[in-house]
Amino acid sequence: MSETESSTITEAMLLNDGIAEALERAGLWRRAATRWLLIFDRVETDRARERIALRREACLRMASSTAGSEGGEKCHKRLRMLLATK
């Protein structure tokens, strides 16, 4: 396998980050946005960075649109459920 193919596979794996996606499913938008930022720092191509930036921006939009709509206990319950599945 060439270095280019290896890099492509690695970036594909980073673009489908299981942790960030699980945080999104749990409605933990700010945490997901933070995770996407960590992934952003790890990729090497502009195309991958653009895709991750868009995904992170969507998370931040969701966070701002749902701010205050859930109580803190509900968020903590979702996080506990998420961690229990790992």
N, C-alpha and C positions, 0 to 999 in steps of 0.2 A: 504494500500500500504506500503510495507516495505521500509526501508531506502535505501537499495540497488536499488530497482526499481525506487525510486524517484531520486537517484543520476544518474542512467542510463538515465532517461528521461531528466533531466537537461543537461547532457552532450550531448545528441542527439540534444537538442535545441541549445546549444552553437556551435556544429559542423556545424550547418546550420544557421549561423548568417546572418540575413537579411541585416543589414547595411553593413557588409563586402562584401557580395555578390552584393549589389547594387553598391558599390564603384568599384568592379571589372567590372561589366557591363558598368559602365560609363568610364572605362579605367583609373581610378584614382588608379593606382597600388600601389604607395607608401602609400597612405592613407589606402588602403585596407590592406596592410602588417602591418601597425601600428595597425589597428583594430584587425587583427588576433593575434597580440602579446598580446593585452589586453585580448582576449579570452583565449589564452594560459595560462595566469596567473590564470584564474578562474577554469580551469578543474583540476581534481584530479588524473586521471589515466595516466599512461605512454602511453598507446595506443592512447588516445585522444590527448595527447600532440604531439605525433609523427605525427598524421594526420594533426593537425593544423600547425605544423612546416613545413610540406611538402607544404601545401597550401600557407603559408606565403613565403616560398622560391620561389614558382612559381610566386607569385606576384612580388617579387623583381627581378626575372629574366626578367619578362615582362617589368618592369620599366626600367631596364638597356638596354633592346633591343629597347625600344621605346623612349629613352631619346633624346630629341631634335627633334623628328619627328613631334611634335605638338607645335603650338604657345601657349603662355599663355592664350590668349583670348579664344581659343577653349576649353581649360581645364576649364576655368571659366564658359563658357556657359554650359558645361556638368554638372558642379556642381550646377549651378542655376536650371537647369532642374531637377536634382535629388532631390534637396531640395523642389522644387515646388510640387513634387508628394507625399511628406510626409505629 
